[in-house]
Amino acid sequence: MKLSHNARPDQTWLRALMFTIFGSTVLVVSYFQLFFSHLGFSRAEIGYLYGIGPLVSVFSNMFWSMASDRYKTVRKVMIILLAGQFITGMLLANATTFGEVFILVSLFYFFYYPIYPLADTMAITTANKYGRNFTTIRVFGSIGYAFFALTIGYFLGSFGVGWTMWLCIVLAGTTFLISLRLQDQPSGGSTKMDLSGLWAILKRRDVLSFFACVFLLAMGHRMNEAFLTITLKELGAGEGLIGWSLLISSVSEIPIFMLLSKYGSRYKELPLIAFAALMYALRLLLMSISHTPEAVVAIQFMHSVTFGIFYVTAVRYITNLVPDEYRATGMALFTIVWSSLAGLLSGTLGGLLIQHAGRQTFYLTAMAFSLTALLGFGLKLLFSVTRRTG
């Protein structure tokens, strides 16, 4: 397929956006916890601050993504969200008490979480428009994450964790400027979104069972993600080594994304997702028996066969499960289950578990969630095979 002369800048600016917003992910997911610890908050308080974001995002994801579907614009919604991140980041940089931080970080998360399903929606739509695969755009998020994981780790190691929010402000401002150059892509087809149609989709057994299994798998993933940097810090790792662990995770995604981009369509989604769930269980088991920062860093290579396989395959599964006119909302629902609901429970439960039961029990509990998800995906696969042959 021959691309038009507008295809290259269209995709280039979107790739640049992916690069920078996943730089923000490094800070929010991996360094906000250290920043809160720097402010003197307890582990339980850090767990609450991690958990409040997912709670807020349950509503914010649906609000902004439904607005995108209804008004047929992704770009304008993303510009509003990035402006909100910039402003609330400025306020957070000057907050010190737990009450102030709790209120402001809740507002920050209202603008932060919805950017990802909307960016994925734009990437899917843009890729389809030019006959490309979604992962050829999404992979730049992994490259950006890898770049910022290393550079932010060394920067904060040299200048101190207190600079975390100022880096967040710079990244939000940069991403906002990039978003102004994007070409808008309507989030779905020409059919206007109908809420009754969305409700009919949500009541389907195959949709509900899939999201239930995603939630269980997300619990293990989010528990590990929320307390990985704190685990490394307790084992004696510095900010530089923490940066390397994040770099390894993101770089390991890239070859998997490219392989799935080229060969993924040859394989059914459910077997790949079940395999990813099995690898998650093994990864979390290894985390429970690791006692050195070097061992924990080495385990991060498994991010490729866990999150790398799961994420790309799950997005493909959802695009087949949900009609085009509900694309942004469907991706928002996935984000709510994967990040919001699981993040809420994993932050609060994880904080209490790791503080009162210890690190090993914490990771074994996370492994149990992954094994339950594996059972669920396995039953879905068995049911689909039985239905085809029956």
Sequence and secondary structure as in RCSB ss.txt:
>XXXX:A:sequence
MKLSHNARPDQTWLRALMFTIFGSTVLVVSYFQLFFSHLGFSRAEIGYLYGIGPLVSVFSNMFWSMASDRYKTVR
KVMIILLAGQFITGMLLANATTFGEVFILVSLFYFFYYPIYPLADTMAITTANKYGRNFTTIRVFGSIGYAFFAL
TIGYFLGSFGVGWTMWLCIVLAGTTFLISLRLQDQPSGGSTKMDLSGLWAILKRRDVLSFFACVFLLAMGHRMNE
AFLTITLKELGAGEGLIGWSLLISSVSEIPIFMLLSKYGSRYKELPLIAFAALMYALRLLLMSISHTPEAVVAIQ
FMHSVTFGIFYVTAVRYITNLVPDEYRATGMALFTIVWSSLAGLLSGTLGGLLIQHAGRQTFYLTAMAFSLTALL
GFGLKLLFSVTRRTG
>XXXX:A:secstr
    TTHHHHHHHHHHHHHHHHHHHIIIIIIHHHHHHHTT  HHHHHHHHHHHHHHHHHHHHHHHHHHHHHT SH
HHHHHHHHHHHHHHHHHTT  SHHHHHHHHHHHHHHHTTHHHHHHHHHHHHHHHTT  THHHHHHHHHHHHHHHH
HHHHHHHHH GGGHHHHHHHHHHHHHHHHTT     SS SS   HHHHHHHHT HHHHHHHHHHHHHHHHHHHHH
HHHHHHHHHTT  HHHHHHHHHHHHHHHHHHHHHHHHHGGGS HHHHHHHHHHHHHHHHHHHHT  SHHHHHHHG
GGGIIIIIHHHHHHHHHHHHHS GGGHHHHHHHHHIIIIIIHHHHHHHHHHHHHHHT HHHHHHHHHHHHHHHHH
HHHHHHHHHHHHHH 
